[in-house]
Structure formats: C-alpha cells, structure tokens
C-alpha cells in the first residue's frame, strides 16, 4: 500500500525586543514579551486550538486510519506552557490517540548542526527532555531546523540513536529518483524521508493563489493527484508549517474545510493509507537510493540550501559572533545564561537579516523589523550586552 506521511512544523521564536545602543550594559532582558504573547495568542486561536480539534475529530472519525506527525520546537513549547496551557493540553490529547507522532529537533530551532556538533547534541537532548516532561512522548525520528541536512549529519544522528531523519526532496539531492520513496544516508545507517515539495507547496503556498491554473483546490482533486502515484511501497511525504491552516491561510479561504475532507478523499482508494515516520522503521530494510547532500540542504526558497540564513555578511558575522561565545558560556555553566545563549541561536534572528530575500513576500511575512539592517544592529547590540554578562 502507498503511504501518505502528513507532517507539520510548529515553531514560535522568542523574538527580540527593541534594544538600542544606549541600553547596552544597563538592561539585560532581551525578549519582546508583549509581541511574542500577542502572536502566540493569535496563532493559538486561529490555528493550534481549532486545527488540533479538527485533527482529533478526524482521527476519531476514521478510527485510527488517519495519522499525523508534528515537530514542536522547544521555544514554542516553552511559550505555550507559560501562556497557553490549553494548547499544550490539546497536543497531549492528540498524543494519547496513538495516531500522532512527535519528532525530535534542536530545542532552540538553531543552526547548531552547522556550527557546533557539541551544542547540537546538547540541544537535541534538551528537546528530548522537554518532549518527555511536557507531552509524555519519546521521539524516535529526527527533523533538523528547516529540514537542514548534510551527509555527515547522519553520523551524528546515528550516535544519538536516531535511525531516520526528514529532509528536502529537491532534485539536486535525490537525482533522477522519485521523491516518493525512502532514501538512505551515504553511511547506510540512517533512513531519510524526502519531502515532496511540489505537492506540499500546493497546499502551503498555492492554495490561495487565484492565478494558479489548479485554483480552487479541492480535497478530491488533491487526493486524485496522490492516487496517480504508483507503487505499493510509495511513500508520499507532505511536510509544511502547521500555521498554514488557519493562520497563513485563513479559515475563509476554505483551507480548514479542505483539511476536514482530505482523509476521506485519500482513503477512498484502498491502496492508500496514512503513516507516521516511525512506521517505516518497522519495515524490513531494503535496497534504497542514496540521499546525497555534500553541502547543507533545507526546504527554504528555490535554492533549497541555507542561503536564507547564511548568505549576507551581516548574517555570517552575527552567526560567527554568537557561536564564538560557546566556550565561555559553557565554562560558566549557569543555566540562565545557557538558555539566553540558546535563544540567541534561533534561526529566525538570522532569517530577518537577509538582504537577498528582502523583497520576498514569504520572508517579509515573518519579519517584524523595518529592514535587515535594523535586525542586524538590534541583534548585535543585544549580543554586546550579553557579552558583558559573560565578563567579556
């Protein structure tokens, strides 16, 4: 039977407050608390709560035949636990169904895999602990920040006990192979689920595009596209931001009705079923194509690389400066300073600094700064203040 793997990213960064130069050395709180709570409440009311209820209803309606997967960042979990415990409880109810899988990732949604293997390992373990303590689950499959992957990451994941990871399914990484199958890492130790980015983006980005020749998109039409994918061992990986449903695409667009109708439309074909990533770990290992990414891949933009975070000199400077602090922060060993340093690694801060994508509407929709330069200067002011706390 062909499998449909429906995965959602849940992430909310701890956005930084306005921190002009004159505050350096005088104030040491960096989070834009009011803005973070405002956005968290909005997304919770438009997406997390209502869509979690839809998912729960669908699981019950289809008696376990509908399965979904999430990865929730530590920064999102932390904020939800503090300000929206009702949302946390709704995720717990989903976990109790046995039809929902939760993945591991870096706690701070960081680029630590690129800059510091030791910090990467610390954040993965921190995230595992949070998932166990807050949701009562133990992740078995890994999803790195923004689907970032490079060949040597497989060695690190294997050492941490992970046998499967999610990645981007762009042609430059899978070659001429079909994206609708399980791949294997170059060291043959980790299985890789590549995202079908065309079918994923049909929902995440093109659903409301009136100029799209497939607009409007119905659940029946979309399921028909899935049903055209042949092969008993086909694995169709649909990965997207959870906020697609209700927040990025508002309820009045029909996106929630589409979601309610999709499982039934897919399951009309008896050769198709829904699966979680860990379901594929139960399969007997078979000959699989190799996923080849000698450089860092991701699901961002057309390039499918890490240029959204590391292209500009401002981004490179900020990243190098924050990771230079690792020896000092860890030698001090103070939990509060480690947490601040971790939050300063969140990928969103560097995403805001992109001049290459300054006029890209997707980038701008997430950016609360007037310009990339404002984002950079504000970040560097905060970093200067933080270095003072470290005695530098």
N, C-alpha and C positions, 0 to 999 in steps of 0.2 A: 504493500500500500504506500502511496505517496504521502509524505508528511508535510504539514504546514506548521512552521515554528513562528509564533507571533511573540515578538519581544519588544519591550518598552523601556526606555531610559527615563528615570525620574531624578532630576537634579535641580537643586537651587543653591547657588553660590552664596557665600557671606559677602555681599557687596560692600565696598569700602566707602566710608564717609568722605566728605569734602575735607581735605587736610592740607591747607595752605602752608607755605614755608614758615610763617611765624609761629605755628603750633609745634614745630619740632623742638623736642626737649621739654615741652610743657604739658602736653596731653598724650596719653598713651592708650586711648581706646580708638580702634580703627574701623569698626563696623558701622555701616549705615543702618542702624537698627530699625528706624521707622520705615524706611524704604523696603527693607527686607521683609518686615512683617506685612506691610501693605501688599507686596507682590505675592507673598506666601498665602495670604488670606484670599486674594483674588483667584489665584490658580487652584487653591483648595476648593473654593466654592464653584468654580467653573469646570474644573477637570477632576481633581483627585477624588472628592467625595461622590459626585454623581456618576462618574465613569467607573469607579470601584464598585458601586452598587449595580451598575449595568453588567459588569463582568461577573459579579456574584450571581445575579439573576440568570445570566447565560449559562454559567456552569451548572446551576441547579436545573435549569430548563433542559439542558442536553445531557443531564445525568452523568457528568464526568467526561463526556466526549469532547468538550471544549477545554483547551488548555492554553495558558498564557504564561509569560515569563517577564520578570522585571529585574532591573538592577537599580538600586536606590543608593545614591551617594551618601556618605557619612554626613556631609554638610546639610543635605536635605533632611535626613533622619533626625539630626540634632535639632534643627529648627522646627520640624513637625512635632517632635516630642515636647518641645518647650511651649509652642504656641498653638498647635493644632493636634492635640491628642486624639481627637475624633477621627482624624485621617489615619493616624497610626493604628487605631483600633480597626478601621476598615481594612487596612492591609493585613492585620492579624487574622481577620475573618477569612480573607482570601487564602492566606497561608494554611488555614485549618481545613480547606476543602480537599487538599491533596492534589489539586489540579494546577496549582500555581507554583512556579519555581522562582527563587530569588538568587541572583548571581553575585559573585564577589567582584570587587574592583578596588581601586585605591580610595581610601577614606575621604581624601580631600579633592578627588577628581583632578588629580595633578598630572604633571609631566615627569614624575619621578622615575618612571621606567627609562626615560631618555637620559636623565642627568645623574641618577644615583641609585644603583641596584639595592643598596642597603636601606635607603629611605623608602624605596618602592616596597621592599619586604615589610618594613615597619608599618606602612600604611595599609597594606593588604591584611596583615594580622589585626590591625586596629579595626578595620572594616568587618572582618570575620567576627570579632568580639561584639561589635555593635549589632550585627545581624542576629547573633545568638541571644544577646541580652534583651533586645527590643522586640524582635519579631519571632524569636524562638526557632530560627532556622539555621542550618549549616550549609553554606553554598558549596556546590561541587564543581561548578563551571565558572570560568573567569571571563570577564569583559573589561578590557582596559579602557581608560579615558578616551572617549570619542572613537572607539574601535581601533586605537593605535596599536600597531603590531610590527615587529621586525623579526627576522628569522631567529636571532639569538634570544628573543624573549621566551621561546619555548623551553629553553634550558632552565631558565629561572622559574617558570611556572611549574615545570616538572619537579623541580627541587622543593617547591611549596606544596606539592601534592595534587596539582591540577592536571587533568588529562584532556581537557577540552577548553578552547577559547573561541570567542567570536571575533570576526574580522570583516573588512570591507571586501566586496566581491568584484572589484574593478578588473578589467581585462589585463592590465599590466601586472597583476599579481596571480591571476588564475590562468593566463594564457588563452588557449583556444578551448579549454574545458568548459563544460556547462557549470554555471554557478550553483545550480540546484542539486548539489551533492555534498557529501562530507569530504573534506580535504585532510591532509596530514602535514605536519611540520617537517622541515628538512631533516631534523634529527629523528624523525619517525616515532616520536614519543608523545606527541600531543595532537589530538584531532582538532580540526578547525572548521567552524561553520561560517561560510562567507555570506554576506548579506546580498540578497537580490535587490540591488539598489534601484533598479527601474521600477519594479512592482512596489517596493517600499515607498519610493518617492511619488508614485501615482496617488498614494493616499496622503502622504505627509505634505507634499508641495503642490501637486497638480489638481487636487480635489476641487478647489475653488477657482481654478483658472478658466474663466469663461471662453478664453481664446483657444483652449486645448481642444483638439478635434474629438476627444472622447468625453467631453463635458456634456451633460452631467454624468457622473459615475454612480452607477447603482451597485448594490451588493451582488445582484445576479450577473451583471456584466463582468464584474471583477472576478467572481468565482469562475465564470466561464474561461477567463484568461488562465487561471490556475489549473483548471481541468485540462487545458491543452498541453500542459507539461507532462510528458510521458515518463514511464519508468516506475516499477514497483518500489525502487529504492530512492526515488526522488526526494529531495529534502529542500523545501522552499522556505527560505529564511527571510521573514519580513520584520525588519528592525527599524524603529522610529522613536522619536521623542513622545512620551506619554501625553505631554501638553498639546500634542496635535489635536486631541479630542476635547473640544470644549473651550480651550484657551487660544491656541494658534488659529484653530478653525472653530468658530463659534457654533453653538447649537443650531442657530437659524440657517446655517449652511446645509444642514442635513447630515452632518458628519456622525452625529450620535445615532441617528436612525440607520445610517449605513452600517455602523458597528453592530447594532442590535440584529440586523438581518444577515450579516455576513456568515456567522457559523452555520446557520441553516442552509444557506445557499451553497457553501462548500461541502457540507455533509450530505447533500442530495446525491452526490457521486460517491458510491460505496467504496471506490478505490482510493478515497482520500480521508485522512484523519489529521487531527491536531496533535502536536507533540511538544514536549519540553526538551531543552538541550540534553539534560542528563538521560533522557530516554535513549539517546543514541549511544550512550556509554555502555548500555546493556547489549548492544548488538555485537555479534562476533566480528572481530577485526577482519577487514577485507582489504584487498589492494585498492589504494586510494591515490588520487593525483596529489602532487606536492604543491602546497601554497608557498610561493616564492616571493619574499619581500626583503631584499637586501638592505633597503632603506625603509624608514618608518612610513607606514601607510596609515590612513584614517578614513573616516566616512565624510570628511569635510570638503565641500566645494567640488568643482570639476577636477581639480588636481588629485584629490584623494590622497594627499600627503599631509605633512604637518606645517605647511606654509601659513596656515591661518593663525598659527601661534608663534612661528619662528622665522618669518620672512624678513621683517624690518629690523633695522639696527636697534631701534628702541626696544623691541621685544627681546632680542638677543641679549642686550645689555641688562634688562631687568631680570631675565632668567638667570644669567650668569651671576649676577649680584646676589640674588636670593639663595641660590644653591652654594655660593661661597661661604655662607654662614653656617652650613651644616656642622662642621667640626666644633665650633664654639657653642652652638645651641645644644648639641648632644653632650658635650663635656659638662655643661652646666646642669643638664638633666632635670630642669624644672618643668613639670607637666604643663603649666600655664604658658610658658614661653614656647615649648614644643608645639602646643596647639595653635598659638598665634602664627608661628613659622609655617606650620602645615597649611593654615588657611591662606597665607600669603602665596602658597604654591598653586592654588586653584587655577585651572587653565583659563577660566573666564577673564581674569585680570589681564592676561596677555592677548587674548582674543580682542579685547576692547582697544588695544594699541595698534591694531592692523591698519596701515595706510593703504596697503594693496587692495583691501576689500572695503575701503571707507564708504564707497557708494553702493555697496551690495546691500539690497533690502533685507536679506536674511541676517547679515551681520548687524545692521543698524537696529533691527527689531529687538535685539537683546542688549543694546548698548545704551547706558544711561548717561554717558559722557557727551559733551558737545563735540569733541574731536578726539582722535587717537593721541594727540599731543597732551591734551588735558588728562587723559587716562594715564599716560606715562609719567607726567610730572607729579600727579597726585600719588601714584604708586611709589615713586622714588622718594617723595617726602616722607611717606609712612615708613618706608624701608630705612631711611636715615634715622628716624625716631626710634625704630625698633633696634637698630644697631647700638644706639645709646643705652638701651635697656640691657644689652649684652655686654656693655662695658667697652665697646669699640669706638 
